[in-house]
Amino acid sequence: MIADNIARYVEQKGIKQSVLAGAIGIKPQSMSKTLMGERTLSADEYRDICLFLEVPFDKFMNEDVMLS
C-alpha cells in the first residue's frame, strides 16, 4: 500500500523514479522493484523519500491518501 501510494504520487507529480532513486541513494532498478511491490521499502528509505518529496512522514500511510 505505501509503495503503491508513493508510486502514484511521483507519477502524478511527474517525478522520474530514477531521480527519486538517486536522491535517496539507491539504484533505479531497486526503486522500480520497490514501487512495484517486489522489494521491501526500508524505514530509512521511506524517511528519505518523504524528506526529498517534502511531505509529512504519514503522507503515504493511509489507504485513502489524498495524493495531490
C-alpha positions in Angstrom: 0.0 0.0 0.0 2.7 2.5 0.9 4.8 1.8 -2.1 1.8 2.0 -4.3 0.8 5.4 -2.9 4.4 6.6 -3.4 4.4 5.3 -7.0 1.1 7.1 -7.8 2.3 10.3 -6.1 5.6 10.5 -8.1 3.8 9.7 -11.3 1.2 12.4 -10.7 3.9 14.9 -9.9 6.0 13.9 -12.9 9.0 12.8 -10.9 11.1 10.2 -12.5 11.8 7.1 -10.5 15.5 7.4 -11.4 15.6 10.9 -9.9 13.9 9.7 -6.7 16.3 6.7 -6.5 19.3 9.0 -6.9 18.0 11.4 -4.3 17.8 8.6 -1.7 21.0 6.7 -2.7 19.6 3.5 -4.3 19.8 2.1 -7.8 17.0 2.9 -10.2 16.3 -0.8 -10.5 15.8 -1.1 -6.8 13.4 1.9 -6.8 11.4 0.3 -9.6 11.2 -3.0 -7.7 10.2 -1.2 -4.6 7.4 0.8 -6.2 6.1 -2.4 -7.9 6.0 -4.2 -4.6 8.8 -6.6 -5.4 11.2 -5.2 -2.9 10.7 -4.1 0.7 11.0 -0.4 1.4 13.2 0.2 4.5 12.3 2.7 7.1 15.3 4.8 6.2 14.4 4.8 2.5 10.8 5.8 3.4 12.1 8.7 5.6 14.5 9.9 2.8 11.7 9.7 0.2 9.4 11.8 2.4 12.2 14.3 3.0 13.0 14.6 -0.7 9.4 15.0 -1.6 8.9 17.4 1.2 5.8 15.6 2.5 4.8 14.6 6.1 6.0 11.2 7.2 2.4 9.9 7.4 1.6 11.1 3.8 1.6 7.6 2.2 0.4 5.5 5.2 -3.4 5.6 4.7 -5.4 3.8 2.0 -7.5 6.8 1.5 -4.5 9.1 1.0 -5.1 12.3 -1.0 -2.1 12.4 -3.3 -2.3 16.0 -4.5 
